[in-house]
Amino acid sequence: MTVTAYAAQTARADLTPYDYEPADLGPLEVDVDVTHCGICHTDIGMIDNDWGYSQFPVVAGHEAVGVVSAVGSAVDPEHLRVGQRVGVGAIAGTCMSCEFCLAGRQQLCPARDDTVLRGHRGGFASSVRASDWRFAYPIPDVISSEHAGPLLCAGVTVFAPLVRHGVSPTDRVGIVGIGGLGHLAIQFAHAWGCDVTAISTSARKRDEAIELGADNFIATRNTDELAQAAGRFDFILSTVSAASCGTITLPR
């Protein structure tokens, strides 16, 4: 099988057509014919070699959705079958036997196979491979493929802290940064019933944030709106690309 992809041959290069022959399918592996793929900031970072470990040619794309085209001999047919619509996200497989995997923290597995990050060919291609079938996630029929793609990375990135920190429907939640992550965080928090405040540097995204479900909006640059909001929030989720980004739980 020949995979037709778009790859960066060198750092910061334009993507150009690139064909490659994948290795024989392993017993736990799954091939997925890609129909949709999101674009994440990490993809750009790998193409530009921002972190110094990109392996060229880089085929980026780790928010891939498509249809299973082949499965390995050890894949459980009760859970995954040819023709099924699935998504392959930032992690394509792990060892499933280390202390982290056994504790349900596969993202910390030292042997994990990161889609794109470790030379794994990504979803800007006709096909992408999951090295473990358990990381090819069935997509519910009610979610369209174009909407499912971003949920595989950006979506889970902001959904996880809401669950991990026990955010409740009665909480007042601030979302800092209304970009690829923040616009999804607003929708999740709104759907959960929270009082949601979008926080951005300027008022340029105010209307969009309100449309997505924000109840309030704070512009931080050249205003005193942030100071006026002191003590308002139960939980703040920051999605900005800075050393201080993360999640903060404020005293109640």
Contacts in CASP RR format, 6 or more apart in sequence:
PFRMAT RR
TARGET T0000
AUTHOR 0000-0000-0000
METHOD contacts of the structure
MODEL  1
MTVTAYAAQTARADLTPYDYEPADLGPLEVDVDVTHCGICHTDIGMIDND
WGYSQFPVVAGHEAVGVVSAVGSAVDPEHLRVGQRVGVGAIAGTCMSCEF
CLAGRQQLCPARDDTVLRGHRGGFASSVRASDWRFAYPIPDVISSEHAGP
LLCAGVTVFAPLVRHGVSPTDRVGIVGIGGLGHLAIQFAHAWGCDVTAIS
TSARKRDEAIELGADNFIATRNTDELAQAAGRFDFILSTVSAASCGTITL
PR
1 21 0 8 1.000
1 22 0 8 1.000
1 31 0 8 1.000
1 70 0 8 1.000
1 127 0 8 1.000
2 19 0 8 1.000
2 20 0 8 1.000
2 21 0 8 1.000
3 19 0 8 1.000
3 20 0 8 1.000
3 21 0 8 1.000
3 22 0 8 1.000
3 121 0 8 1.000
3 125 0 8 1.000
3 126 0 8 1.000
3 127 0 8 1.000
4 17 0 8 1.000
4 18 0 8 1.000
4 19 0 8 1.000
4 125 0 8 1.000
4 126 0 8 1.000
5 17 0 8 1.000
5 18 0 8 1.000
5 19 0 8 1.000
5 20 0 8 1.000
5 59 0 8 1.000
5 121 0 8 1.000
5 122 0 8 1.000
5 123 0 8 1.000
5 124 0 8 1.000
5 125 0 8 1.000
5 126 0 8 1.000
6 15 0 8 1.000
6 16 0 8 1.000
6 17 0 8 1.000
6 18 0 8 1.000
6 59 0 8 1.000
6 124 0 8 1.000
6 125 0 8 1.000
7 15 0 8 1.000
7 16 0 8 1.000
7 18 0 8 1.000
7 56 0 8 1.000
7 57 0 8 1.000
7 58 0 8 1.000
7 59 0 8 1.000
7 124 0 8 1.000
8 14 0 8 1.000
8 15 0 8 1.000
8 16 0 8 1.000
8 47 0 8 1.000
8 56 0 8 1.000
8 57 0 8 1.000
8 58 0 8 1.000
8 60 0 8 1.000
9 16 0 8 1.000
9 18 0 8 1.000
9 56 0 8 1.000
9 57 0 8 1.000
10 56 0 8 1.000
11 47 0 8 1.000
11 48 0 8 1.000
11 49 0 8 1.000
11 54 0 8 1.000
11 56 0 8 1.000
12 47 0 8 1.000
12 48 0 8 1.000
12 49 0 8 1.000
13 47 0 8 1.000
15 47 0 8 1.000
15 124 0 8 1.000
18 57 0 8 1.000
18 59 0 8 1.000
20 59 0 8 1.000
20 121 0 8 1.000
22 31 0 8 1.000
22 121 0 8 1.000
22 127 0 8 1.000
22 129 0 8 1.000
25 31 0 8 1.000
25 70 0 8 1.000
25 71 0 8 1.000
25 72 0 8 1.000
25 129 0 8 1.000
26 72 0 8 1.000
26 73 0 8 1.000
27 72 0 8 1.000
27 73 0 8 1.000
27 74 0 8 1.000
27 75 0 8 1.000
28 72 0 8 1.000
28 74 0 8 1.000
28 75 0 8 1.000
28 131 0 8 1.000
28 132 0 8 1.000
28 133 0 8 1.000
29 71 0 8 1.000
29 72 0 8 1.000
29 75 0 8 1.000
29 129 0 8 1.000
29 130 0 8 1.000
29 131 0 8 1.000
29 132 0 8 1.000
29 133 0 8 1.000
30 68 0 8 1.000
30 70 0 8 1.000
30 71 0 8 1.000
30 72 0 8 1.000
30 75 0 8 1.000
30 80 0 8 1.000
30 86 0 8 1.000
30 129 0 8 1.000
30 130 0 8 1.000
30 133 0 8 1.000
30 136 0 8 1.000
31 68 0 8 1.000
31 69 0 8 1.000
31 70 0 8 1.000
31 71 0 8 1.000
31 127 0 8 1.000
31 128 0 8 1.000
31 129 0 8 1.000
32 64 0 8 1.000
32 66 0 8 1.000
32 67 0 8 1.000
32 68 0 8 1.000
32 69 0 8 1.000
32 86 0 8 1.000
32 87 0 8 1.000
32 88 0 8 1.000
32 127 0 8 1.000
32 128 0 8 1.000
32 129 0 8 1.000
32 130 0 8 1.000
32 136 0 8 1.000
33 66 0 8 1.000
33 67 0 8 1.000
33 68 0 8 1.000
33 69 0 8 1.000
33 126 0 8 1.000
33 127 0 8 1.000
34 64 0 8 1.000
34 65 0 8 1.000
34 66 0 8 1.000
34 123 0 8 1.000
34 125 0 8 1.000
34 126 0 8 1.000
34 127 0 8 1.000
34 128 0 8 1.000
35 65 0 8 1.000
35 66 0 8 1.000
35 67 0 8 1.000
35 145 0 8 1.000
36 64 0 8 1.000
36 65 0 8 1.000
36 66 0 8 1.000
36 145 0 8 1.000
36 146 0 8 1.000
36 148 0 8 1.000
36 149 0 8 1.000
37 61 0 8 1.000
37 63 0 8 1.000
37 64 0 8 1.000
37 65 0 8 1.000
37 123 0 8 1.000
37 124 0 8 1.000
37 149 0 8 1.000
38 61 0 8 1.000
38 63 0 8 1.000
38 64 0 8 1.000
38 149 0 8 1.000
38 150 0 8 1.000
39 61 0 8 1.000
39 63 0 8 1.000
40 61 0 8 1.000
40 62 0 8 1.000
40 63 0 8 1.000
40 153 0 8 1.000
40 154 0 8 1.000
41 241 0 8 1.000
42 62 0 8 1.000
42 90 0 8 1.000
42 116 0 8 1.000
42 117 0 8 1.000
42 153 0 8 1.000
43 60 0 8 1.000
43 61 0 8 1.000
43 62 0 8 1.000
43 116 0 8 1.000
43 124 0 8 1.000
44 50 0 8 1.000
44 60 0 8 1.000
45 51 0 8 1.000
45 54 0 8 1.000
46 54 0 8 1.000
46 58 0 8 1.000
46 60 0 8 1.000
46 116 0 8 1.000
46 117 0 8 1.000
47 54 0 8 1.000
47 58 0 8 1.000
47 60 0 8 1.000
49 56 0 8 1.000
53 117 0 8 1.000
55 118 0 8 1.000
55 119 0 8 1.000
58 116 0 8 1.000
58 119 0 8 1.000
59 116 0 8 1.000
59 121 0 8 1.000
59 122 0 8 1.000
59 123 0 8 1.000
59 124 0 8 1.000
59 125 0 8 1.000
60 116 0 8 1.000
60 122 0 8 1.000
60 123 0 8 1.000
60 124 0 8 1.000
61 115 0 8 1.000
61 116 0 8 1.000
61 122 0 8 1.000
61 123 0 8 1.000
61 124 0 8 1.000
61 128 0 8 1.000
62 88 0 8 1.000
62 89 0 8 1.000
62 90 0 8 1.000
62 114 0 8 1.000
62 115 0 8 1.000
62 116 0 8 1.000
62 122 0 8 1.000
62 123 0 8 1.000
62 152 0 8 1.000
62 153 0 8 1.000
63 89 0 8 1.000
63 149 0 8 1.000
63 150 0 8 1.000
63 151 0 8 1.000
63 152 0 8 1.000
63 153 0 8 1.000
63 154 0 8 1.000
64 87 0 8 1.000
64 88 0 8 1.000
64 89 0 8 1.000
64 115 0 8 1.000
64 122 0 8 1.000
64 123 0 8 1.000
64 128 0 8 1.000
64 149 0 8 1.000
64 152 0 8 1.000
65 85 0 8 1.000
65 86 0 8 1.000
65 87 0 8 1.000
65 88 0 8 1.000
65 139 0 8 1.000
65 145 0 8 1.000
65 148 0 8 1.000
65 149 0 8 1.000
65 152 0 8 1.000
66 85 0 8 1.000
66 86 0 8 1.000
66 87 0 8 1.000
66 145 0 8 1.000
67 83 0 8 1.000
67 84 0 8 1.000
67 85 0 8 1.000
67 86 0 8 1.000
68 80 0 8 1.000
68 81 0 8 1.000
68 82 0 8 1.000
68 83 0 8 1.000
68 84 0 8 1.000
68 85 0 8 1.000
68 86 0 8 1.000
68 136 0 8 1.000
69 82 0 8 1.000
69 83 0 8 1.000
69 127 0 8 1.000
70 82 0 8 1.000
71 77 0 8 1.000
71 80 0 8 1.000
71 81 0 8 1.000
71 82 0 8 1.000
71 133 0 8 1.000
72 133 0 8 1.000
75 133 0 8 1.000
76 133 0 8 1.000
79 133 0 8 1.000
79 138 0 8 1.000
80 86 0 8 1.000
80 133 0 8 1.000
80 136 0 8 1.000
80 138 0 8 1.000
84 138 0 8 1.000
85 138 0 8 1.000
85 139 0 8 1.000
85 145 0 8 1.000
86 136 0 8 1.000
86 137 0 8 1.000
86 138 0 8 1.000
86 139 0 8 1.000
87 136 0 8 1.000
87 137 0 8 1.000
87 139 0 8 1.000
87 148 0 8 1.000
87 149 0 8 1.000
87 152 0 8 1.000
88 115 0 8 1.000
88 123 0 8 1.000
88 128 0 8 1.000
88 130 0 8 1.000
88 135 0 8 1.000
88 136 0 8 1.000
88 137 0 8 1.000
88 152 0 8 1.000
89 115 0 8 1.000
89 135 0 8 1.000
89 137 0 8 1.000
89 152 0 8 1.000
89 153 0 8 1.000
90 114 0 8 1.000
90 115 0 8 1.000
90 116 0 8 1.000
90 117 0 8 1.000
90 152 0 8 1.000
90 153 0 8 1.000
91 106 0 8 1.000
91 107 0 8 1.000
91 112 0 8 1.000
91 113 0 8 1.000
91 114 0 8 1.000
91 115 0 8 1.000
91 135 0 8 1.000
92 113 0 8 1.000
92 114 0 8 1.000
92 115 0 8 1.000
92 120 0 8 1.000
92 129 0 8 1.000
92 130 0 8 1.000
92 131 0 8 1.000
92 132 0 8 1.000
92 135 0 8 1.000
93 106 0 8 1.000
93 112 0 8 1.000
93 113 0 8 1.000
93 130 0 8 1.000
93 131 0 8 1.000
93 132 0 8 1.000
93 134 0 8 1.000
93 135 0 8 1.000
94 101 0 8 1.000
94 106 0 8 1.000
94 109 0 8 1.000
94 111 0 8 1.000
94 112 0 8 1.000
94 113 0 8 1.000
94 132 0 8 1.000
94 135 0 8 1.000
95 101 0 8 1.000
95 109 0 8 1.000
95 111 0 8 1.000
95 112 0 8 1.000
96 106 0 8 1.000
96 109 0 8 1.000
96 132 0 8 1.000
96 134 0 8 1.000
98 109 0 8 1.000
98 110 0 8 1.000
98 111 0 8 1.000
100 106 0 8 1.000
100 107 0 8 1.000
100 108 0 8 1.000
100 109 0 8 1.000
100 110 0 8 1.000
101 109 0 8 1.000
106 112 0 8 1.000
113 120 0 8 1.000
113 131 0 8 1.000
113 132 0 8 1.000
114 120 0 8 1.000
115 122 0 8 1.000
115 123 0 8 1.000
115 128 0 8 1.000
116 122 0 8 1.000
120 129 0 8 1.000
120 131 0 8 1.000
121 128 0 8 1.000
121 129 0 8 1.000
122 128 0 8 1.000
130 136 0 8 1.000
137 152 0 8 1.000
139 145 0 8 1.000
139 148 0 8 1.000
143 151 0 8 1.000
150 180 0 8 1.000
150 184 0 8 1.000
151 184 0 8 1.000
154 180 0 8 1.000
154 181 0 8 1.000
154 184 0 8 1.000
155 181 0 8 1.000
155 184 0 8 1.000
155 188 0 8 1.000
157 181 0 8 1.000
158 181 0 8 1.000
158 182 0 8 1.000
158 184 0 8 1.000
158 185 0 8 1.000
158 188 0 8 1.000
158 237 0 8 1.000
158 239 0 8 1.000
159 184 0 8 1.000
159 188 0 8 1.000
161 237 0 8 1.000
161 246 0 8 1.000
161 247 0 8 1.000
162 185 0 8 1.000
162 188 0 8 1.000
162 189 0 8 1.000
162 192 0 8 1.000
162 237 0 8 1.000
165 235 0 8 1.000
165 247 0 8 1.000
165 249 0 8 1.000
167 173 0 8 1.000
167 189 0 8 1.000
167 192 0 8 1.000
167 194 0 8 1.000
167 234 0 8 1.000
167 235 0 8 1.000
168 194 0 8 1.000
169 192 0 8 1.000
169 193 0 8 1.000
169 194 0 8 1.000
170 194 0 8 1.000
171 194 0 8 1.000
171 195 0 8 1.000
171 234 0 8 1.000
171 235 0 8 1.000
172 194 0 8 1.000
172 195 0 8 1.000
172 197 0 8 1.000
172 232 0 8 1.000
172 233 0 8 1.000
172 234 0 8 1.000
172 235 0 8 1.000
173 189 0 8 1.000
173 194 0 8 1.000
173 195 0 8 1.000
173 196 0 8 1.000
173 197 0 8 1.000
173 233 0 8 1.000
173 234 0 8 1.000
173 235 0 8 1.000
173 236 0 8 1.000
173 237 0 8 1.000
174 189 0 8 1.000
174 196 0 8 1.000
174 197 0 8 1.000
174 198 0 8 1.000
174 199 0 8 1.000
174 233 0 8 1.000
174 235 0 8 1.000
174 236 0 8 1.000
174 237 0 8 1.000
175 182 0 8 1.000
175 185 0 8 1.000
175 186 0 8 1.000
175 189 0 8 1.000
175 196 0 8 1.000
175 197 0 8 1.000
175 198 0 8 1.000
175 199 0 8 1.000
175 214 0 8 1.000
175 236 0 8 1.000
175 237 0 8 1.000
175 239 0 8 1.000
176 199 0 8 1.000
176 200 0 8 1.000
176 236 0 8 1.000
176 237 0 8 1.000
176 238 0 8 1.000
176 239 0 8 1.000
176 240 0 8 1.000
176 245 0 8 1.000
177 198 0 8 1.000
177 199 0 8 1.000
177 200 0 8 1.000
177 238 0 8 1.000
177 239 0 8 1.000
177 240 0 8 1.000
178 186 0 8 1.000
178 198 0 8 1.000
178 199 0 8 1.000
178 200 0 8 1.000
178 205 0 8 1.000
178 208 0 8 1.000
178 209 0 8 1.000
179 205 0 8 1.000
179 239 0 8 1.000
180 239 0 8 1.000
181 239 0 8 1.000
182 198 0 8 1.000
182 237 0 8 1.000
182 239 0 8 1.000
183 208 0 8 1.000
183 209 0 8 1.000
183 212 0 8 1.000
185 237 0 8 1.000
185 239 0 8 1.000
186 196 0 8 1.000
186 198 0 8 1.000
186 209 0 8 1.000
186 212 0 8 1.000
186 213 0 8 1.000
186 214 0 8 1.000
187 212 0 8 1.000
187 213 0 8 1.000
189 196 0 8 1.000
189 237 0 8 1.000
190 196 0 8 1.000
190 212 0 8 1.000
190 213 0 8 1.000
190 214 0 8 1.000
190 215 0 8 1.000
195 215 0 8 1.000
195 216 0 8 1.000
196 213 0 8 1.000
196 214 0 8 1.000
196 215 0 8 1.000
196 216 0 8 1.000
197 214 0 8 1.000
197 215 0 8 1.000
197 216 0 8 1.000
197 217 0 8 1.000
197 218 0 8 1.000
197 229 0 8 1.000
197 232 0 8 1.000
197 233 0 8 1.000
198 205 0 8 1.000
198 206 0 8 1.000
198 209 0 8 1.000
198 210 0 8 1.000
198 212 0 8 1.000
198 214 0 8 1.000
198 216 0 8 1.000
198 217 0 8 1.000
198 218 0 8 1.000
199 217 0 8 1.000
199 218 0 8 1.000
199 220 0 8 1.000
199 226 0 8 1.000
200 206 0 8 1.000
200 209 0 8 1.000
200 217 0 8 1.000
200 218 0 8 1.000
200 219 0 8 1.000
200 220 0 8 1.000
201 219 0 8 1.000
201 220 0 8 1.000
201 221 0 8 1.000
202 219 0 8 1.000
202 221 0 8 1.000
203 217 0 8 1.000
203 219 0 8 1.000
205 217 0 8 1.000
206 217 0 8 1.000
206 219 0 8 1.000
209 217 0 8 1.000
210 217 0 8 1.000
218 225 0 8 1.000
218 226 0 8 1.000
218 229 0 8 1.000
219 225 0 8 1.000
220 226 0 8 1.000
231 250 0 8 1.000
233 250 0 8 1.000
234 249 0 8 1.000
234 250 0 8 1.000
234 252 0 8 1.000
235 247 0 8 1.000
235 248 0 8 1.000
235 249 0 8 1.000
235 250 0 8 1.000
236 247 0 8 1.000
236 248 0 8 1.000
236 250 0 8 1.000
237 246 0 8 1.000
237 247 0 8 1.000
238 244 0 8 1.000
238 245 0 8 1.000
238 246 0 8 1.000
238 247 0 8 1.000
238 248 0 8 1.000
239 245 0 8 1.000
239 246 0 8 1.000
END
